[in-house]
Amino acid sequence: MYELKNHTEVVVQQALETYLRDNILSCTCKRCQADIMALALNRLPARYYVSSRGEIMTQCEAQGLPDQARVMADVVRAAQQVSTNPSHPLDNP
């Protein structure tokens, strides 16, 4: 059976991990990370695939610098938004 996957999700997760290594946010709990992912993914086009061939084609298409720059920009914007206004009290994630 084929499994439907969204390549954009993988790319956003990688961008978020990179961003969190180099930047300090008010909170980096799993909930805040999920909020950042959701905000960024809602701004980006989905890139679904169901086969190995589709995955390779999608990865090749996503290697362009404008796409990577856009992903990082949306992750940064989402991270700043969540850091400024987390969805939970900071003393109790």
Rosetta constraint file for C-alpha pairs under 8 A:
AtomPair CA 2 CA 50 HARMONIC 5.82 0.50
AtomPair CA 2 CA 51 HARMONIC 6.99 0.50
AtomPair CA 3 CA 50 HARMONIC 5.57 0.50
AtomPair CA 3 CA 51 HARMONIC 7.85 0.50
AtomPair CA 4 CA 48 HARMONIC 6.68 0.50
AtomPair CA 4 CA 49 HARMONIC 5.94 0.50
AtomPair CA 4 CA 50 HARMONIC 4.82 0.50
AtomPair CA 5 CA 48 HARMONIC 5.40 0.50
AtomPair CA 5 CA 49 HARMONIC 5.52 0.50
AtomPair CA 5 CA 50 HARMONIC 6.30 0.50
AtomPair CA 6 CA 10 HARMONIC 7.22 0.50
AtomPair CA 6 CA 46 HARMONIC 6.22 0.50
AtomPair CA 6 CA 47 HARMONIC 5.31 0.50
AtomPair CA 6 CA 48 HARMONIC 4.29 0.50
AtomPair CA 6 CA 49 HARMONIC 6.50 0.50
AtomPair CA 7 CA 11 HARMONIC 6.43 0.50
AtomPair CA 7 CA 46 HARMONIC 7.28 0.50
AtomPair CA 7 CA 47 HARMONIC 5.32 0.50
AtomPair CA 7 CA 48 HARMONIC 6.06 0.50
AtomPair CA 7 CA 49 HARMONIC 7.38 0.50
AtomPair CA 7 CA 55 HARMONIC 7.57 0.50
AtomPair CA 7 CA 58 HARMONIC 7.11 0.50
AtomPair CA 7 CA 59 HARMONIC 7.48 0.50
AtomPair CA 8 CA 12 HARMONIC 6.02 0.50
AtomPair CA 8 CA 41 HARMONIC 7.32 0.50
AtomPair CA 8 CA 44 HARMONIC 7.62 0.50
AtomPair CA 8 CA 45 HARMONIC 7.43 0.50
AtomPair CA 8 CA 46 HARMONIC 5.71 0.50
AtomPair CA 8 CA 47 HARMONIC 5.70 0.50
AtomPair CA 8 CA 48 HARMONIC 7.91 0.50
AtomPair CA 9 CA 13 HARMONIC 6.13 0.50
AtomPair CA 9 CA 37 HARMONIC 7.94 0.50
AtomPair CA 9 CA 41 HARMONIC 6.93 0.50
AtomPair CA 9 CA 46 HARMONIC 7.96 0.50
AtomPair CA 10 CA 14 HARMONIC 6.31 0.50
AtomPair CA 11 CA 15 HARMONIC 6.17 0.50
AtomPair CA 11 CA 71 HARMONIC 7.59 0.50
AtomPair CA 12 CA 16 HARMONIC 6.02 0.50
AtomPair CA 12 CA 37 HARMONIC 6.73 0.50
AtomPair CA 12 CA 40 HARMONIC 7.35 0.50
AtomPair CA 12 CA 41 HARMONIC 7.24 0.50
AtomPair CA 12 CA 71 HARMONIC 6.41 0.50
AtomPair CA 12 CA 72 HARMONIC 7.66 0.50
AtomPair CA 12 CA 75 HARMONIC 7.02 0.50
AtomPair CA 13 CA 17 HARMONIC 6.24 0.50
AtomPair CA 13 CA 37 HARMONIC 6.99 0.50
AtomPair CA 14 CA 18 HARMONIC 6.27 0.50
AtomPair CA 15 CA 19 HARMONIC 6.10 0.50
AtomPair CA 15 CA 71 HARMONIC 7.22 0.50
AtomPair CA 15 CA 72 HARMONIC 5.93 0.50
AtomPair CA 15 CA 75 HARMONIC 6.94 0.50
AtomPair CA 16 CA 20 HARMONIC 6.06 0.50
AtomPair CA 16 CA 33 HARMONIC 7.95 0.50
AtomPair CA 16 CA 37 HARMONIC 7.61 0.50
AtomPair CA 16 CA 72 HARMONIC 7.83 0.50
AtomPair CA 16 CA 75 HARMONIC 6.26 0.50
AtomPair CA 17 CA 21 HARMONIC 6.32 0.50
AtomPair CA 18 CA 22 HARMONIC 6.78 0.50
AtomPair CA 19 CA 23 HARMONIC 5.99 0.50
AtomPair CA 19 CA 75 HARMONIC 7.94 0.50
AtomPair CA 19 CA 76 HARMONIC 7.38 0.50
AtomPair CA 20 CA 24 HARMONIC 6.81 0.50
AtomPair CA 20 CA 25 HARMONIC 7.82 0.50
AtomPair CA 20 CA 28 HARMONIC 7.90 0.50
AtomPair CA 25 CA 79 HARMONIC 7.63 0.50
AtomPair CA 25 CA 80 HARMONIC 7.69 0.50
AtomPair CA 25 CA 83 HARMONIC 5.55 0.50
AtomPair CA 26 CA 83 HARMONIC 5.19 0.50
AtomPair CA 26 CA 84 HARMONIC 7.43 0.50
AtomPair CA 26 CA 90 HARMONIC 7.66 0.50
AtomPair CA 27 CA 32 HARMONIC 6.74 0.50
AtomPair CA 27 CA 83 HARMONIC 6.45 0.50
AtomPair CA 27 CA 86 HARMONIC 7.68 0.50
AtomPair CA 27 CA 90 HARMONIC 7.00 0.50
AtomPair CA 28 CA 32 HARMONIC 5.80 0.50
AtomPair CA 28 CA 33 HARMONIC 6.10 0.50
AtomPair CA 29 CA 33 HARMONIC 6.23 0.50
AtomPair CA 29 CA 93 HARMONIC 6.77 0.50
AtomPair CA 30 CA 34 HARMONIC 6.05 0.50
AtomPair CA 31 CA 35 HARMONIC 6.20 0.50
AtomPair CA 31 CA 93 HARMONIC 7.40 0.50
AtomPair CA 32 CA 36 HARMONIC 6.16 0.50
AtomPair CA 32 CA 82 HARMONIC 6.66 0.50
AtomPair CA 32 CA 83 HARMONIC 7.98 0.50
AtomPair CA 32 CA 86 HARMONIC 6.70 0.50
AtomPair CA 32 CA 87 HARMONIC 7.37 0.50
AtomPair CA 33 CA 37 HARMONIC 6.17 0.50
AtomPair CA 34 CA 38 HARMONIC 6.07 0.50
AtomPair CA 35 CA 39 HARMONIC 6.17 0.50
AtomPair CA 35 CA 82 HARMONIC 6.94 0.50
AtomPair CA 36 CA 40 HARMONIC 6.16 0.50
AtomPair CA 36 CA 75 HARMONIC 6.80 0.50
AtomPair CA 36 CA 78 HARMONIC 5.11 0.50
AtomPair CA 36 CA 79 HARMONIC 5.40 0.50
AtomPair CA 36 CA 82 HARMONIC 6.38 0.50
AtomPair CA 37 CA 41 HARMONIC 5.91 0.50
AtomPair CA 37 CA 75 HARMONIC 7.28 0.50
AtomPair CA 37 CA 78 HARMONIC 7.66 0.50
AtomPair CA 38 CA 42 HARMONIC 6.06 0.50
AtomPair CA 39 CA 43 HARMONIC 6.70 0.50
AtomPair CA 39 CA 75 HARMONIC 7.98 0.50
AtomPair CA 39 CA 78 HARMONIC 5.66 0.50
AtomPair CA 40 CA 44 HARMONIC 6.52 0.50
AtomPair CA 40 CA 71 HARMONIC 7.60 0.50
AtomPair CA 40 CA 74 HARMONIC 5.17 0.50
AtomPair CA 40 CA 75 HARMONIC 5.34 0.50
AtomPair CA 40 CA 77 HARMONIC 7.81 0.50
AtomPair CA 40 CA 78 HARMONIC 5.77 0.50
AtomPair CA 41 CA 45 HARMONIC 7.51 0.50
AtomPair CA 41 CA 46 HARMONIC 7.71 0.50
AtomPair CA 43 CA 74 HARMONIC 7.05 0.50
AtomPair CA 44 CA 71 HARMONIC 7.32 0.50
AtomPair CA 44 CA 74 HARMONIC 7.83 0.50
AtomPair CA 47 CA 58 HARMONIC 6.90 0.50
AtomPair CA 48 CA 58 HARMONIC 7.97 0.50
AtomPair CA 49 CA 54 HARMONIC 5.17 0.50
AtomPair CA 49 CA 55 HARMONIC 5.74 0.50
AtomPair CA 49 CA 58 HARMONIC 7.36 0.50
AtomPair CA 50 CA 54 HARMONIC 6.34 0.50
AtomPair CA 50 CA 55 HARMONIC 7.28 0.50
AtomPair CA 51 CA 55 HARMONIC 6.15 0.50
AtomPair CA 52 CA 56 HARMONIC 6.25 0.50
AtomPair CA 53 CA 57 HARMONIC 6.20 0.50
AtomPair CA 54 CA 58 HARMONIC 5.97 0.50
AtomPair CA 55 CA 59 HARMONIC 6.06 0.50
AtomPair CA 56 CA 60 HARMONIC 6.18 0.50
AtomPair CA 57 CA 61 HARMONIC 6.23 0.50
AtomPair CA 58 CA 62 HARMONIC 6.14 0.50
AtomPair CA 59 CA 63 HARMONIC 6.35 0.50
AtomPair CA 60 CA 64 HARMONIC 7.98 0.50
AtomPair CA 62 CA 67 HARMONIC 6.14 0.50
AtomPair CA 62 CA 68 HARMONIC 7.32 0.50
AtomPair CA 63 CA 67 HARMONIC 7.13 0.50
AtomPair CA 63 CA 68 HARMONIC 7.03 0.50
AtomPair CA 64 CA 68 HARMONIC 6.64 0.50
AtomPair CA 65 CA 69 HARMONIC 5.99 0.50
AtomPair CA 66 CA 70 HARMONIC 6.03 0.50
AtomPair CA 67 CA 71 HARMONIC 6.18 0.50
AtomPair CA 68 CA 72 HARMONIC 6.25 0.50
AtomPair CA 69 CA 73 HARMONIC 6.06 0.50
AtomPair CA 70 CA 74 HARMONIC 6.15 0.50
AtomPair CA 71 CA 75 HARMONIC 6.17 0.50
AtomPair CA 72 CA 76 HARMONIC 6.03 0.50
AtomPair CA 73 CA 77 HARMONIC 6.14 0.50
AtomPair CA 74 CA 78 HARMONIC 6.04 0.50
AtomPair CA 75 CA 79 HARMONIC 5.93 0.50
AtomPair CA 76 CA 80 HARMONIC 6.11 0.50
AtomPair CA 77 CA 81 HARMONIC 6.23 0.50
AtomPair CA 78 CA 82 HARMONIC 6.13 0.50
AtomPair CA 79 CA 83 HARMONIC 5.89 0.50
AtomPair CA 80 CA 84 HARMONIC 6.01 0.50
AtomPair CA 81 CA 85 HARMONIC 6.10 0.50
AtomPair CA 81 CA 86 HARMONIC 7.90 0.50
AtomPair CA 82 CA 86 HARMONIC 4.83 0.50
AtomPair CA 82 CA 87 HARMONIC 7.44 0.50
AtomPair CA 86 CA 90 HARMONIC 7.45 0.50
AtomPair CA 88 CA 92 HARMONIC 6.93 0.50
AtomPair CA 88 CA 93 HARMONIC 5.80 0.50
AtomPair CA 89 CA 93 HARMONIC 6.40 0.50
